[in-house]
Amino acid sequence: MEKRVIKKDALAGIIKKMAENMVVYAPVRDEDNVLFTVLEEEMEPLLEFDNTKNAPKNFFFPQTEVMMRYMKTERGRELSTVEGEATPAVLFGVRPCDARSFVLLDNVFNDPKYKDPYYIDRREKTTIVSLACVQPPYTTCFCTSVDGHPFSAEGADVLLVDLGDTYLAEFVTPKGEELLKKMGDLPAADEALEAKKEKLSDAAGKAVNGVVPGRAIKSWMDENFEHPFWDTIHQSCLACGTCTYLCPTCHCFDITDEIKKEDGRRIRSWDSCMSWLFTMETSGHNPRPSQKQRWRQRAMHKFKYFVDNYDAIACVGCGRCVMYCPVNIDIRKIVTDISNL
């Protein structure tokens, strides 16, 4: 693995130069929010920020995408799939929790049995540059409780670590090493910088405030699908879907057909298990008619079903669902309460 040094005052220029020749997504300031967006000529990429409001999953799993187009002709309907439209890109400034979410989503969209060509095409053509959290940004962060870490390189092609006046750049994958060729002649990192990085990594891991028994509750969930506890957690829920839309790993979707005269298209759009309509069947039957059942599904999917299928918790501990829930439902409290039953 290549390890190089980038001067702090040079990094923004390197990223902007890269954006002249390829698509670069980067965090930028948008009023009171920090959002990932395509880096335009007049924009400055943020290098110091807590985390973005929007999880970067939408670059691989868009909020809305056309999967197929079709046209009515004299011979019937002619279909054409929409594949291979992604262009090579760099996704810059991803926090380790969000970079790790891509690995979890790979289990769903790039499963050996079921492969999503739209997702895979974007993943293969995008290089991910992650920024380690030298200081965990929020009190709502709990990545270390769900198998993550503020300095984790999992899911990243390049990991940048802020060492003060420089960045230590670790080029983790072959895609990362290819990006190194576009970043100019960078000096190699010495042992002193690597030792400093390890010291900062240890401190960052200990600084994560949120500590919950993420793995420990599965055995309880295995045996308690009808437990009275499930009657308690949903009572204030508005079913707004904020937790699912902001979550880096939620991947529920709906597929609809839109037709205008002879032209039609099939569209995939984000959906939410918090919605009553999500499980409504054509017959009129709904297997999850109450918010209790929908909230149980959300918790069970994160901490049981996904673990059963992939031996991984479907949560990266970013804390967005805690921060932005309008009625202050806290997944950390739910997990902790279960562990105490």
VOPAGU-2260 file (C-alpha; in pm, 1 decimal, decimal comma):
REM VOPAGU-2260
SITE   aa  ch    i         X         Y         Z
SITE  MET   A    0       0,0       0,0       0,0
SITE  GLU   A    1     136,6     338,3    -102,2
SITE  LYS   A    2     155,5     601,2     173,7
SITE  ARG   A    3     221,2     960,0      74,1
SITE  VAL   A    4     212,6    1308,9     225,5
SITE  ILE   A    5      -2,9    1596,4     100,3
SITE  LYS   A    6      45,2    1950,2     228,2
SITE  LYS   A    7    -278,4    2075,1     378,3
SITE  ASP   A    8    -282,3    2397,6     176,6
SITE  ALA   A    9    -234,2    2199,5    -145,9
SITE  LEU   A   10    -512,7    1943,5    -115,8
SITE  ALA   A   11    -803,8    2165,1    -226,5
SITE  GLY   A   12    -607,4    2267,4    -535,8
SITE  ILE   A   13    -533,4    1905,0    -620,6
SITE  ILE   A   14    -902,8    1816,2    -595,8
SITE  LYS   A   15   -1012,7    2116,0    -804,4
SITE  LYS   A   16    -751,5    2035,3   -1068,7
SITE  MET   A   17    -882,5    1680,6   -1082,9
SITE  ALA   A   18   -1236,6    1813,3   -1129,8
SITE  GLU   A   19   -1128,7    1985,4   -1452,3
SITE  ASN   A   20   -1085,0    1648,1   -1623,4
SITE  MET   A   21   -1334,5    1418,7   -1452,0
SITE  VAL   A   22   -1645,2    1422,2   -1236,4
SITE  VAL   A   23   -1564,4    1489,6    -871,2
SITE  TYR   A   24   -1827,5    1477,5    -598,6
SITE  ALA   A   25   -1725,0    1665,8    -286,7
SITE  PRO   A   26   -1876,8    1815,6      29,3
SITE  VAL   A   27   -1967,6    2183,4     -10,1
SITE  ARG   A   28   -2143,4    2436,8     209,2
SITE  ASP   A   29   -2511,8    2489,8     127,3
SITE  GLU   A   30   -2647,5    2750,4     368,5
SITE  ASP   A   31   -2649,4    2570,4     705,9
SITE  ASN   A   32   -2585,5    2226,2     559,4
SITE  VAL   A   33   -2291,0    2038,8     415,6
SITE  LEU   A   34   -2393,6    1833,6     112,2
SITE  PHE   A   35   -2218,7    1616,9    -144,7
SITE  THR   A   36   -2250,8    1760,2    -492,7
SITE  VAL   A   37   -2068,7    1773,9    -825,0
SITE  LEU   A   38   -1772,7    2006,4    -780,3
SITE  GLU   A   39   -1806,8    2296,8   -1023,1
SITE  GLU   A   40   -1532,7    2544,5   -1117,5
SITE  GLU   A   41   -1648,0    2815,8    -873,9
SITE  MET   A   42   -1694,3    2575,1    -580,3
SITE  GLU   A   43   -1451,1    2503,9    -298,6
SITE  PRO   A   44   -1440,9    2151,5    -154,8
SITE  LEU   A   45   -1472,3    2149,1     222,2
SITE  LEU   A   46   -1180,0    1990,6     401,1
SITE  GLU   A   47   -1290,7    2063,3     755,2
SITE  PHE   A   48   -1649,6    1968,0     836,8
SITE  ASP   A   49   -1829,1    1733,7    1073,0
SITE  ASN   A   50   -2028,8    1521,8     829,9
SITE  THR   A   51   -2264,8    1577,8     541,0
SITE  LYS   A   52   -2639,4    1582,6     597,2
SITE  ASN   A   53   -2702,2    1357,3     298,9
SITE  ALA   A   54   -2541,3    1014,2     300,2
SITE  PRO   A   55   -2341,1     952,5     -18,5
SITE  LYS   A   56   -2523,7     627,2    -101,9
SITE  ASN   A   57   -2727,1     816,5    -362,9
SITE  PHE   A   58   -2427,1     824,2    -598,8
SITE  PHE   A   59   -2452,2     446,1    -634,8
SITE  PHE   A   60   -2818,8     400,7    -548,1
SITE  PRO   A   61   -2989,3     720,2    -672,4
SITE  GLN   A   62   -3305,4     854,5    -517,2
SITE  THR   A   63   -3470,1     813,8    -860,0
SITE  GLU   A   64   -3332,7     636,7   -1167,1
SITE  VAL   A   65   -3462,6     513,2   -1501,3
SITE  MET   A   66   -3409,1     140,0   -1535,0
SITE  MET   A   67   -3575,1      81,5   -1869,7
SITE  ARG   A   68   -3737,6     267,1   -2156,8
SITE  TYR   A   69   -3997,6     129,0   -2393,7
SITE  MET   A   70   -4190,2     244,0   -2699,0
SITE  LYS   A   71   -4522,6     131,6   -2839,8
SITE  THR   A   72   -4487,7      27,7   -3202,8
SITE  GLU   A   73   -4693,6    -161,6   -3456,3
SITE  ARG   A   74   -4519,1    -480,5   -3345,0
SITE  GLY   A   75   -4595,9    -423,4   -2977,9
SITE  ARG   A   76   -4362,3    -272,1   -2717,6
SITE  GLU   A   77   -3991,3    -238,8   -2785,0
SITE  LEU   A   78   -3778,3    -240,0   -2470,4
SITE  SER   A   79   -3434,3     -93,9   -2408,8
SITE  THR   A   80   -3248,5    -118,9   -2078,6
SITE  VAL   A   81   -3048,4     174,0   -1944,5
SITE  GLU   A   82   -2705,9      46,4   -1845,5
SITE  GLY   A   83   -2347,1     163,7   -1858,7
SITE  GLU   A   84   -2433,5     532,9   -1835,6
SITE  ALA   A   85   -2204,7     606,5   -1539,4
SITE  THR   A   86   -1881,9     794,3   -1604,7
SITE  PRO   A   87   -1553,4     762,4   -1411,4
SITE  ALA   A   88   -1576,1     976,1   -1098,8
SITE  VAL   A   89   -1413,0    1053,0    -765,5
SITE  LEU   A   90   -1621,2    1070,0    -448,4
SITE  PHE   A   91   -1410,2    1287,5    -219,6
SITE  GLY   A   92   -1442,1    1357,2     152,3
SITE  VAL   A   93   -1643,3    1055,1     263,3
SITE  ARG   A   94   -1631,0     986,3     635,3
SITE  PRO   A   95   -1530,1     630,0     735,0
SITE  CYS   A   96   -1881,1     540,1     852,6
SITE  ASP   A   97   -2023,0     631,5     511,9
SITE  ALA   A   98   -1742,2     458,3     321,9
SITE  ARG   A   99   -1814,4     144,3     518,8
SITE  SER   A  100   -2182,2     167,3     421,0
SITE  PHE   A  101   -2082,1      92,4      60,5
SITE  VAL   A  102   -1941,2    -243,4     168,5
SITE  LEU   A  103   -2271,3    -324,6     338,2
SITE  LEU   A  104   -2471,4    -216,7      31,8
SITE  ASP   A  105   -2248,0    -435,8    -185,8
SITE  ASN   A  106   -2396,9    -735,4      -5,2
SITE  VAL   A  107   -2739,8    -637,7    -132,9
SITE  PHE   A  108   -2671,7    -505,7    -482,2
SITE  ASN   A  109   -2370,6    -721,0    -574,6
SITE  ASP   A  110   -2472,6   -1051,3    -421,8
SITE  PRO   A  111   -2333,2   -1361,0    -600,0
SITE  LYS   A  112   -2690,0   -1464,2    -686,6
SITE  TYR   A  113   -2854,0   -1124,1    -746,8
SITE  LYS   A  114   -2653,3    -851,2    -917,4
SITE  ASP   A  115   -2778,5    -498,7    -983,4
SITE  PRO   A  116   -2603,6    -375,8   -1301,5
SITE  TYR   A  117   -2690,6     -10,5   -1237,3
SITE  TYR   A  118   -2534,7      -5,3    -889,5
SITE  ILE   A  119   -2234,2    -217,2    -989,5
SITE  ASP   A  120   -2155,0       4,8   -1288,8
SITE  ARG   A  121   -2138,4     315,6   -1071,2
SITE  ARG   A  122   -1937,9     142,2    -798,0
SITE  GLU   A  123   -1678,4      12,3   -1040,7
SITE  LYS   A  124   -1629,3     352,6   -1203,1
SITE  THR   A  125   -1603,7     557,4    -881,6
SITE  THR   A  126   -1294,8     604,9    -665,8
SITE  ILE   A  127   -1370,3     680,8    -301,6
SITE  VAL   A  128   -1149,0     915,6    -102,8
SITE  SER   A  129   -1226,0     899,7     267,9
SITE  LEU   A  130   -1139,3    1149,7     544,0
SITE  ALA   A  131   -1061,6     995,2     881,6
SITE  CYS   A  132   -1238,2    1145,6    1183,6
SITE  VAL   A  133    -949,4    1269,2    1396,4
SITE  GLN   A  134   -1213,5    1399,6    1637,0
SITE  PRO   A  135   -1550,0    1218,9    1617,6
SITE  PRO   A  136   -1781,5    1501,3    1506,7
SITE  TYR   A  137   -2102,4    1442,2    1701,4
SITE  THR   A  138   -2219,4    1310,8    2035,7
SITE  THR   A  139   -2458,5    1096,3    1831,2
SITE  CYS   A  140   -2174,6     900,7    1663,8
SITE  PHE   A  141   -2149,0     534,0    1764,3
SITE  CYS   A  142   -1947,4     369,3    1483,6
SITE  THR   A  143   -1730,9     163,7    1721,2
SITE  SER   A  144   -2042,9     -13,8    1852,4
SITE  VAL   A  145   -2132,8    -149,8    1507,9
SITE  ASP   A  146   -1791,6    -280,7    1396,0
SITE  GLY   A  147   -1660,3      50,8    1260,8
SITE  HIS   A  148   -1389,6     298,9    1361,2
SITE  PRO   A  149   -1317,7     671,1    1298,7
SITE  PHE   A  150    -998,2     572,3    1110,1
SITE  SER   A  151   -1137,2     270,9     924,2
SITE  ALA   A  152   -1031,8     237,8     560,1
SITE  GLU   A  153   -1304,9     -17,7     487,5
SITE  GLY   A  154   -1490,6      79,5     172,4
SITE  ALA   A  155   -1235,9     348,2      79,1
SITE  ASP   A  156    -983,9     348,4    -205,5
SITE  VAL   A  157    -785,3     630,0     -44,1
SITE  LEU   A  158    -781,5     725,5     324,2
SITE  LEU   A  159    -671,0    1076,7     423,7
SITE  VAL   A  160    -563,9    1148,4     781,3
SITE  ASP   A  161    -528,0    1506,9     904,6
SITE  LEU   A  162    -192,8    1531,2    1084,9
SITE  GLY   A  163    -199,2    1906,9    1142,9
SITE  ASP   A  164     -22,3    2083,7     857,1
SITE  THR   A  165     -24,0    1776,4     631,3
SITE  TYR   A  166    -239,6    1481,7     533,0
SITE  LEU   A  167    -118,3    1124,8     539,4
SITE  ALA   A  168    -265,6     964,0     227,6
SITE  GLU   A  169    -298,5     585,8     222,6
SITE  PHE   A  170    -374,0     446,4    -123,0
SITE  VAL   A  171    -558,3     134,3     -16,0
SITE  THR   A  172    -676,8     -28,5    -340,9
SITE  PRO   A  173    -563,1     -49,4    -705,2
SITE  LYS   A  174    -822,0     219,7    -789,9
SITE  GLY   A  175    -663,9     438,1    -524,0
SITE  GLU   A  176    -317,9     382,0    -667,5
SITE  GLU   A  177    -447,8     482,6   -1009,6
SITE  LEU   A  178    -573,3     807,0    -857,6
SITE  LEU   A  179    -227,4     870,1    -715,6
SITE  LYS   A  180    -104,2     913,5   -1072,3
SITE  LYS   A  181    -342,1    1210,2   -1110,8
SITE  MET   A  182    -230,1    1377,6    -787,8
SITE  GLY   A  183     123,9    1467,3    -887,2
SITE  ASP   A  184     455,6    1377,4    -730,3
SITE  LEU   A  185     377,6    1332,5    -361,5
SITE  PRO   A  186     654,1    1254,6    -109,4
SITE  ALA   A  187     648,8     921,5      70,3
SITE  ALA   A  188     538,3     907,8     434,4
SITE  ASP   A  189     799,4     821,6     695,3
SITE  GLU   A  190     766,6     609,9    1008,6
SITE  ALA   A  191     721,5     915,2    1231,2
SITE  LEU   A  192     404,8    1018,3    1044,9
SITE  GLU   A  193     269,3     665,3    1055,1
SITE  ALA   A  194     331,2     651,2    1429,8
SITE  LYS   A  195     149,4     983,3    1471,6
SITE  LYS   A  196    -142,9     845,4    1272,8
SITE  GLU   A  197    -164,6     538,3    1498,0
SITE  LYS   A  198    -166,3     755,8    1808,2
SITE  LEU   A  199    -445,9     973,8    1667,5
SITE  SER   A  200    -640,1     663,9    1563,0
SITE  ASP   A  201    -629,5     520,6    1913,9
SITE  ALA   A  202    -744,7     851,5    2064,1
SITE  ALA   A  203   -1026,8     889,1    1810,8
SITE  GLY   A  204   -1162,7     543,6    1884,6
SITE  LYS   A  205   -1171,4     618,5    2257,3
SITE  ALA   A  206   -1341,3     955,2    2193,8
SITE  VAL   A  207   -1655,9     804,1    2039,7
SITE  ASN   A  208   -1922,2     880,8    2299,9
SITE  GLY   A  209   -2194,1     646,6    2184,8
SITE  VAL   A  210   -2140,1     293,5    2312,5
SITE  VAL   A  211   -2419,1      39,4    2257,5
SITE  PRO   A  212   -2420,8    -342,4    2249,9
SITE  GLY   A  213   -2474,1    -364,8    1874,4
SITE  ARG   A  214   -2389,1    -734,6    1836,2
SITE  ALA   A  215   -2522,0    -853,3    2169,9
SITE  ILE   A  216   -2894,1    -801,0    2105,5
SITE  LYS   A  217   -2930,7   -1046,3    1816,9
SITE  SER   A  218   -2979,0   -1347,3    2044,3
SITE  TRP   A  219   -3269,0   -1167,4    2217,0
SITE  MET   A  220   -3421,0   -1075,1    1881,0
SITE  ASP   A  221   -3398,4   -1436,8    1768,3
SITE  GLU   A  222   -3638,3   -1537,6    2044,1
SITE  ASN   A  223   -3862,9   -1234,3    2101,6
SITE  PHE   A  224   -4052,8   -1138,7    1788,2
SITE  GLU   A  225   -4377,0   -1099,1    1987,9
SITE  HIS   A  226   -4226,2    -946,9    2303,7
SITE  PRO   A  227   -4426,6    -661,9    2469,5
SITE  PHE   A  228   -4122,1    -437,1    2424,3
SITE  TRP   A  229   -4224,1    -381,3    2062,8
SITE  ASP   A  230   -4539,6    -206,3    2187,3
SITE  THR   A  231   -4330,3      77,0    2333,1
SITE  ILE   A  232   -4086,1     210,0    2073,0
SITE  HIS   A  233   -4319,0     327,7    1796,9
SITE  GLN   A  234   -4570,1     537,1    1988,9
SITE  SER   A  235   -4428,1     879,4    1897,1
SITE  CYS   A  236   -4321,6     784,6    1542,2
SITE  LEU   A  237   -4471,4    1003,6    1267,0
SITE  ALA   A  238   -4384,7     758,6     988,3
SITE  CYS   A  239   -4211,1    1047,4     809,2
SITE  GLY   A  240   -3928,2     825,9     678,3
SITE  THR   A  241   -3650,4    1069,8     775,2
SITE  CYS   A  242   -3452,0     793,3     943,6
SITE  THR   A  243   -3460,4     573,5     634,5
SITE  TYR   A  244   -3392,5     842,0     373,7
SITE  LEU   A  245   -3089,4     977,9     561,8
SITE  CYS   A  246   -2955,3     633,0     652,7
SITE  PRO   A  247   -2643,0     529,4     456,9
SITE  THR   A  248   -2750,9     165,0     441,7
SITE  CYS   A  249   -3130,8     169,0     398,6
SITE  HIS   A  250   -3211,5      43,3      51,3
SITE  CYS   A  251   -3588,6      -4,4      20,5
SITE  PHE   A  252   -3722,2      97,1    -319,8
SITE  ASP   A  253   -4035,0     101,5    -533,7
SITE  ILE   A  254   -4061,4      45,5    -909,4
SITE  THR   A  255   -4321,9     226,7   -1120,6
SITE  ASP   A  256   -4401,3     260,6   -1489,5
SITE  GLU   A  257   -4473,0     600,1   -1644,4
SITE  ILE   A  258   -4632,0     622,8   -1988,8
SITE  LYS   A  259   -4684,3     925,6   -2211,5
SITE  LYS   A  260   -4844,0     847,2   -2548,0
SITE  GLU   A  261   -4616,5     591,7   -2715,3
SITE  ASP   A  262   -4319,8     636,7   -2480,8
SITE  GLY   A  263   -4277,2     477,6   -2141,5
SITE  ARG   A  264   -4012,2     430,8   -1878,6
SITE  ARG   A  265   -3962,2     215,9   -1571,1
SITE  ILE   A  266   -3836,2     408,5   -1268,9
SITE  ARG   A  267   -3684,5     293,7    -942,3
SITE  SER   A  268   -3730,6     531,4    -647,5
SITE  TRP   A  269   -3638,8     520,4    -281,3
SITE  ASP   A  270   -3910,1     393,9     -50,8
SITE  SER   A  271   -3933,2     346,0     325,2
SITE  CYS   A  272   -4033,1      57,3     549,3
SITE  MET   A  273   -4176,0     324,4     778,4
SITE  SER   A  274   -4452,5     385,4     524,2
SITE  TRP   A  275   -4789,0     208,1     546,4
SITE  LEU   A  276   -4800,7     189,6     166,6
SITE  PHE   A  277   -4465,4       8,6     139,5
SITE  THR   A  278   -4613,8    -330,3     226,6
SITE  MET   A  279   -4964,1    -277,6      87,5
SITE  GLU   A  280   -5044,6    -565,9    -146,5
SITE  THR   A  281   -5265,2    -549,1    -455,5
SITE  SER   A  282   -5521,0    -765,6    -276,6
SITE  GLY   A  283   -5563,6    -494,0     -14,8
SITE  HIS   A  284   -5389,3    -698,2     254,9
SITE  ASN   A  285   -5105,7    -531,5     445,8
SITE  PRO   A  286   -4879,5    -765,5     647,1
SITE  ARG   A  287   -4749,6    -469,3     850,1
SITE  PRO   A  288   -5058,9    -257,1     915,2
SITE  SER   A  289   -4934,5     -85,0    1230,7
SITE  GLN   A  290   -4639,0     139,1    1308,5
SITE  LYS   A  291   -4538,9    -107,8    1577,6
SITE  GLN   A  292   -4480,9    -373,7    1312,4
SITE  ARG   A  293   -4296,4    -132,9    1085,5
SITE  TRP   A  294   -4062,7     -15,0    1361,6
SITE  ARG   A  295   -3998,5    -373,7    1466,9
SITE  GLN   A  296   -3907,1    -451,2    1106,3
SITE  ARG   A  297   -3658,8    -162,6    1096,3
SITE  ALA   A  298   -3484,9    -270,4    1415,7
SITE  MET   A  299   -3488,0    -640,5    1327,3
SITE  HIS   A  300   -3351,8    -575,5     979,9
SITE  LYS   A  301   -3059,2    -373,2    1111,5
SITE  PHE   A  302   -2957,6    -597,3    1399,1
SITE  LYS   A  303   -3091,0    -945,7    1314,4
SITE  TYR   A  304   -3192,0   -1016,7     954,6
SITE  PHE   A  305   -2887,4    -852,1     796,6
SITE  VAL   A  306   -2662,4   -1026,1    1048,3
SITE  ASP   A  307   -2828,2   -1359,2     962,0
SITE  ASN   A  308   -2771,2   -1303,3     590,8
SITE  TYR   A  309   -2432,9   -1130,0     579,5
SITE  ASP   A  310   -2281,7   -1148,1     931,1
SITE  ALA   A  311   -2283,3    -767,5     945,6
SITE  ILE   A  312   -2496,0    -508,4    1125,0
SITE  ALA   A  313   -2685,0    -291,5     876,1
SITE  CYS   A  314   -2591,8      25,9    1059,8
SITE  VAL   A  315   -2267,1     224,7    1052,1
SITE  GLY   A  316   -2329,3     443,9    1356,8
SITE  CYS   A  317   -2333,8     776,3    1172,1
SITE  GLY   A  318   -2610,1     905,9    1401,5
SITE  ARG   A  319   -2811,7    1084,3    1131,3
SITE  CYS   A  320   -3134,9     910,7    1231,1
SITE  VAL   A  321   -3080,2    1025,1    1590,4
SITE  MET   A  322   -2994,4    1383,7    1496,2
SITE  TYR   A  323   -3278,6    1446,7    1254,8
SITE  CYS   A  324   -3572,2    1246,4    1394,4
SITE  PRO   A  325   -3841,7    1510,5    1456,8
SITE  VAL   A  326   -3971,0    1325,0    1765,4
SITE  ASN   A  327   -3630,2    1223,4    1907,7
SITE  ILE   A  328   -3650,0     847,1    1863,8
SITE  ASP   A  329   -3300,3     720,0    1941,3
SITE  ILE   A  330   -3187,7     386,2    1797,7
SITE  ARG   A  331   -2906,9     376,9    2054,9
SITE  LYS   A  332   -3158,6     379,3    2338,7
SITE  ILE   A  333   -3364,1     107,3    2171,4
SITE  VAL   A  334   -3059,1    -117,5    2139,6
SITE  THR   A  335   -2952,1     -46,2    2497,4
SITE  ASP   A  336   -3302,1    -109,1    2632,0
SITE  ILE   A  337   -3317,5    -444,2    2451,5
SITE  SER   A  338   -2983,2    -545,9    2600,8
SITE  ASN   A  339   -3126,0    -482,0    2947,5
SITE  LEU   A  340   -3436,6    -698,3    2902,8
